[in-house]
Structures are given as C-alpha cells and as structure tokens.
C-alpha cells in the first residue's frame, strides 16, 4: 500500500533537478525551479518547501523556506505544525504574520533610553532656538541619565532608576537636577507615543516624584543675578561713557534699553527705525518667542549712530571675528575689569532698572514689566492687556535714560 506521507527521501530531494513540484504527502511539497540568479549557470535550480492547505473551501500555499535552510525532516515538522493550525480552523499564513509582527514590536521595545534620547533630540532640535539648546540637552542626559539608564530598554525605565539619577544631585545641583528630570520625562513621553513603552511616566513630578523628593524651593534658594543699587548707577554710567570700546557702548546701550545680553549684541541694522526712535526685536530672538518693541532714547540712538560698522555685516555691535556679533562674554569681561565692581552681572542691570521704576517712579508695575518683556503670570490680566503700551513705555524709558545720565535726585518720576 503506497504511503500517503513521507513519500520523499533525503537522497531524492538532493537529486531532483527537473523543475516541478514533488509531493511528500500531508500537504508538503518540494518545489524545484530554474535559478534566476545573475551568476547562475545553465541547469542550476533552486529548491524550496511549499505547504498546500484548504481553508474555507479555498486552496492556499505557504512557503516553508529553502532546502539549504531546512532539511527534509525539518520541513516535515514545519508542515505538521501548519496542519495543526488548519485543523484548529486557523490560517497558518496569518498566524506567522502575527508572530512576526509581535517579534518586531518586541524588538522595537528594546530601544534603549540613550537611543530614544538621541531620536527625541533629532526630532525636536529643528524647532529649538539654537544649536546650543540641543547640545545642552545631550550633555545633561549624557552626564546624569545615561550612566544609569542609557543602555536600559526605554520600556524598562522605572521610578527607582529616576530617583537613582536625581537623588545625588537634587540638593547640591537643584536647578540642573530639575532640568534632567524634565528632559527624562519628555523622552519617556515621546517613547510612549512611539509605542516603545507603556504605563505611567516615572519621571513625572506632580502626583509622583513630588511625593519622593523635596520641593526645589525647600532645598535651594533662588539665585538672583547680582545687581547694582540704582543709587550707584549714574556714577557708574559716567565711568562707562568715558571708556572707548565696543563692549562699553554695548553695555551702556543694554542698560539704557533694559534688554538681555543676547538681544543687544544680536541687534541688526534692519531692526531699527531711527525716524520713529524704535527698535523691534523679532520673536525668534526673544525669550518669550514674541516680538518686542523698544522705544529708544536720544542717547541710545546716538550710541548706535556712532558705532563703527563692519562692511558686509548686519550686526550693530561688531565682534572680533569677521561678520560676527560681539561675544556674549564681552560685556561681562568689561565689568570684571572695572575697579570697585565685584560680582555684578550684565543681566543684573535689568533688576536695577526694575528697582528704580518701582521705588523712584510713579509708573504702574505693568509698564515696567512690559519694558522688560516679561510675560504676565496673571492670565486674566494678560488676556485684557493685548497691546504693548508703547507710548507709556516711551515715557518710562526716557525718564530712565535721564536718570542714568544725571546725579541721583530724591524726587520721584511721574508717569
């Protein structure tokens, strides 16, 4: 009686060279075909295994691999497993696709935290203001997070890992630790959105880490930029005006306009309207991503018009390198080199201006805040205050320039 299964032998499989399909039984076939390889010679063939089955009244064919990968015994085992699925009413082709997809998904979840961090930075760096921000991101994670969880699958990051990162620096480098925590949280949120992990974010502060770590305000005092008392400013400005350098003019201009260092040294010719006595700083150069109009005093305009200009450079305050602005350290280095000036920062002069406006003028608080380009924390107040109060700010900045250029007076400046 002829066999219904195991019809082929290993020797027959090896000897078959004529193209065709040879049954082994139980739905298993040896398929011999002419080789399509570019380096194949005449008569070369390829051999592979094929499983034929019926499902819902239709014949289907499923490849089981080539002969070089699976021998006859292994092919029969693969065919047997497929027959079992068919007997259970399952499609072995779909079953294999599902298993392959599951393996790929599982492999995707093996993405490490370091890889996730790098992908997050690459995906978001185009929207950041400058390349330094991306570098800062990488540096903080590389220094504090990667040594602990860099090689760990992002799906496996847990609360214990986060506290291991943060606890050594939470009380000694609180600001840095807070930034690290926030950046880890964002990377993990990104990983969840990409289906690399699931569940709650272990780096979340509110309702989670705030129960495990003390609040920042409890472990570190806010460090303010060292500021000069406003009563000392007129004498300082007199000294500054006697100095003949680009750094001195940049610092004087920065103080008169109460802007930040980067906003001043990055100023370009196209931002100024001398006829209207107005400087418009574009949104991309502002901390709050919102354009800021600065009314200019006569002294501010005189400084700008007297500046030496570099041919082909748009920058008002030319730096040492061709077509580059003044270094962001130039004004600070100038301060450090002045006798009797210790510990002051350029940014601190904004505080000097704010103190003067509060104590020596009758201008409302919101006018001074607008002059500093501060975003109002009171959302209701901000919603009603749509304009930038330019005319009122012009009067304030004119008064400020007058104060900077004269001896202190006990009289308050009226709005």
RALINHU-V451363 format. One record per residue. N is the residue number from 1. RES is the residue in one letter. PHI is phi in whole degrees, -180 to 180 (999 if undefined). D_CENTER is the distance of its C-alpha to the mean C-alpha in whole Angstrom. Layout:
<<N:RES:PHI:D_CENTER> <N:RES:PHI:D_CENTER>>
//
This chain:
<<1:X:999:74> <2:X:-66:71> <3:X:-74:68> <4:X:-97:65> <5:X:-135:62> <6:X:56:62> <7:X:-76:64> <8:X:-89:62> <9:X:-120:62> <10:X:-60:60> <11:X:-68:63> <12:X:-64:63> <13:X:-58:59> <14:X:-69:59> <15:X:-88:62> <16:X:-64:61> <17:X:-130:60> <18:X:-84:61> <19:X:-56:59> <20:X:162:59> <21:X:-121:58> <22:X:-121:60> <23:X:-81:60> <24:X:-105:60> <25:X:101:60> <26:X:67:58> <27:X:90:56> <28:X:-91:55> <29:X:-133:56> <30:X:-96:55> <31:X:-109:54> <32:X:-110:55> <33:X:-140:54> <34:X:-63:54> <35:X:-71:52> <36:X:-104:49> <37:X:-66:48> <38:X:-66:48> <39:X:-101:50> <40:X:-71:52> <41:X:-100:56> <42:X:-58:59> <43:X:91:59> <44:X:-68:56> <45:X:-131:55> <46:X:-115:52> <47:X:-128:52> <48:X:-146:50> <49:X:-102:51> <50:X:-134:51> <51:X:-116:51> <52:X:-107:53> <53:X:-147:53> <54:X:-108:54> <55:X:-143:52> <56:X:55:53> <57:X:79:56> <58:X:-122:54> <59:X:-80:54> <60:X:-132:50> <61:X:-125:49> <62:X:-131:47> <63:X:-73:46> <64:X:-115:46> <65:X:105:45> <66:X:-91:47> <67:X:-66:50> <68:X:-67:49> <69:X:-91:46> <70:X:-125:48> <71:X:-78:52> <72:X:-59:55> <73:X:-63:55> <74:X:-68:51> <75:X:-65:51> <76:X:-63:54> <77:X:-67:52> <78:X:-67:49> <79:X:-67:51> <80:X:-62:53> <81:X:-63:49> <82:X:-68:49> <83:X:-63:52> <84:X:-63:51> <85:X:-65:48> <86:X:-62:51> <87:X:-60:53> <88:X:-85:51> <89:X:80:50> <90:X:-103:47> <91:X:-89:45> <92:X:-63:45> <93:X:-69:43> <94:X:-66:40> <95:X:-62:40> <96:X:-66:39> <97:X:-62:36> <98:X:-66:35> <99:X:-67:35> <100:X:-64:33> <101:X:-63:31> <102:X:-65:31> <103:X:-65:30> <104:X:-65:27> <105:X:-64:26> <106:X:-66:26> <107:X:-66:25> <108:X:-62:22> <109:X:-72:22> <110:X:-87:22> <111:X:-58:19> <112:X:-78:18> <113:X:-62:15> <114:X:-62:14> <115:X:-63:14> <116:X:-63:12> <117:X:-61:9> <118:X:-63:10> <119:X:-70:10> <120:X:-63:7> <121:X:-61:5> <122:X:-63:8> <123:X:-75:8> <124:X:-109:5> <125:X:-62:5> <126:X:-63:8> <127:X:-91:8> <128:X:-85:7> <129:X:-64:10> <130:X:-150:10> <131:X:-65:10> <132:X:-62:11> <133:X:-63:7> <134:X:-64:6> <135:X:-67:9> <136:X:-64:9> <137:X:-57:7> <138:X:-61:9> <139:X:-63:12> <140:X:-67:12> <141:X:-69:12> <142:X:-65:14> <143:X:-77:16> <144:X:-111:17> <145:X:-93:15> <146:X:-61:16> <147:X:-60:20> <148:X:-96:20> <149:X:-126:19> <150:X:-57:17> <151:X:-93:20> <152:X:-84:21> <153:X:-54:20> <154:X:-60:17> <155:X:-71:20> <156:X:-100:22> <157:X:-69:20> <158:X:-126:22> <159:X:-57:22> <160:X:-59:24> <161:X:-69:22> <162:X:-66:19> <163:X:-67:22> <164:X:-65:23> <165:X:-74:20> <166:X:-86:20> <167:X:-56:24> <168:X:-66:24> <169:X:-120:22> <170:X:-65:22> <171:X:-97:25> <172:X:-101:25> <173:X:-134:21> <174:X:-59:20> <175:X:-63:18> <176:X:-63:16> <177:X:-60:17> <178:X:-64:15> <179:X:-67:12> <180:X:-60:12> <181:X:-58:14> <182:X:-62:11> <183:X:-72:8> <184:X:-62:11> <185:X:-59:12> <186:X:-67:9> <187:X:-65:9> <188:X:-68:13> <189:X:-64:13> <190:X:-62:11> <191:X:-63:14> <192:X:-68:16> <193:X:-64:16> <194:X:-89:16> <195:X:66:19> <196:X:-88:18> <197:X:-152:19> <198:X:-141:21> <199:X:87:22> <200:X:-71:21> <201:X:-86:18> <202:X:-71:19> <203:X:-96:16> <204:X:-66:17> <205:X:-84:19> <206:X:-66:21> <207:X:78:24> <208:X:-142:23> <209:X:-67:22> <210:X:-66:24> <211:X:-89:27> <212:X:-110:26> <213:X:-123:25> <214:X:-69:26> <215:X:-61:25> <216:X:-56:23> <217:X:-65:26> <218:X:-87:28> <219:X:-114:27> <220:X:-146:26> <221:X:-77:27> <222:X:-68:25> <223:X:-94:25> <224:X:-88:26> <225:X:-66:26> <226:X:-58:30> <227:X:-123:32> <228:X:-83:35> <229:X:-58:38> <230:X:-62:39> <231:X:-65:42> <232:X:-90:42> <233:X:-66:39> <234:X:-55:42> <235:X:-66:44> <236:X:-64:40> <237:X:-63:40> <238:X:-64:43> <239:X:-64:43> <240:X:-65:39> <241:X:-68:41> <242:X:-80:44> <243:X:-89:41> <244:X:-110:41> <245:X:-158:37> <246:X:-62:34> <247:X:-62:32> <248:X:-66:35> <249:X:-67:35> <250:X:-66:31> <251:X:-67:32> <252:X:-62:34> <253:X:-63:33> <254:X:-62:30> <255:X:-67:32> <256:X:-64:34> <257:X:-98:31> <258:X:57:29> <259:X:-99:26> <260:X:-84:23> <261:X:-55:23> <262:X:-63:20> <263:X:-68:22> <264:X:-75:25> <265:X:-71:25> <266:X:-89:23> <267:X:-62:26> <268:X:-118:27> <269:X:-58:31> <270:X:-68:30> <271:X:-85:28> <272:X:-108:32> <273:X:-121:35> <274:X:-68:38> <275:X:-66:40> <276:X:-91:38> <277:X:54:37> <278:X:-139:34> <279:X:-119:30> <280:X:-110:28> <281:X:-89:24> <282:X:-65:22> <283:X:-56:19> <284:X:-68:16> <285:X:-103:18> <286:X:-104:18> <287:X:-60:16> <288:X:-91:17> <289:X:56:16> <290:X:-138:20> <291:X:-56:22> <292:X:-130:25> <293:X:-95:28> <294:X:-118:30> <295:X:-70:34> <296:X:-102:35> <297:X:-79:38> <298:X:-60:41> <299:X:-65:40> <300:X:-61:37> <301:X:-66:38> <302:X:-61:40> <303:X:-61:38> <304:X:-63:36> <305:X:-70:39> <306:X:-90:40> <307:X:-68:37> <308:X:-71:38> <309:X:-110:36> <310:X:-95:35> <311:X:-60:36> <312:X:85:33> <313:X:-104:30> <314:X:-82:29> <315:X:-79:28> <316:X:-72:31> <317:X:-103:30> <318:X:-70:30> <319:X:-97:29> <320:X:-73:31> <321:X:-87:29> <322:X:-57:30> <323:X:58:28> <324:X:-122:26> <325:X:-76:26> <326:X:-58:27> <327:X:-62:25> <328:X:-72:23> <329:X:-101:25> <330:X:-61:28> <331:X:-68:29> <332:X:-66:28> <333:X:-64:31> <334:X:-62:33> <335:X:-60:33> <336:X:-64:34> <337:X:-88:37> <338:X:-86:39> <339:X:-65:41> <340:X:80:41> <341:X:-109:38> <342:X:-128:36> <343:X:75:32> <344:X:-79:31> <345:X:-123:28> <346:X:-64:28> <347:X:-63:25> <348:X:-62:28> <349:X:-69:30> <350:X:-66:28> <351:X:-69:30> <352:X:-60:33> <353:X:-61:33> <354:X:-65:32> <355:X:-65:35> <356:X:-61:38> <357:X:-62:37> <358:X:-76:37> <359:X:-101:40> <360:X:-121:42> <361:X:-137:42> <362:X:-103:42> <363:X:-70:39> <364:X:-60:37> <365:X:-54:34> <366:X:-66:32> <367:X:-69:33> <368:X:-65:32> <369:X:-64:29> <370:X:-66:28> <371:X:-63:29> <372:X:-88:26> <373:X:61:24> <374:X:-82:23> <375:X:-85:22> <376:X:-64:25> <377:X:-76:24> <378:X:-80:27> <379:X:-64:26> <380:X:-67:30> <381:X:-63:31> <382:X:-66:28> <383:X:-65:29> <384:X:-82:32> <385:X:-95:31> <386:X:-85:30> <387:X:-84:31> <388:X:-107:30> <389:X:54:34> <390:X:-60:34> <391:X:-62:38> <392:X:-68:38> <393:X:-68:35> <394:X:-62:37> <395:X:-65:40> <396:X:-64:38> <397:X:-70:36> <398:X:-66:40> <399:X:-64:41> <400:X:-64:38> <401:X:-63:39> <402:X:-63:43> <403:X:-65:42> <404:X:-63:40> <405:X:-102:43> <406:X:-131:46> <407:X:-73:48> <408:X:-56:46> <409:X:-131:49> <410:X:-74:49> <411:X:-72:49> <412:X:-83:46> <413:X:-89:45> <414:X:-88:45> <415:X:-78:43>>
//
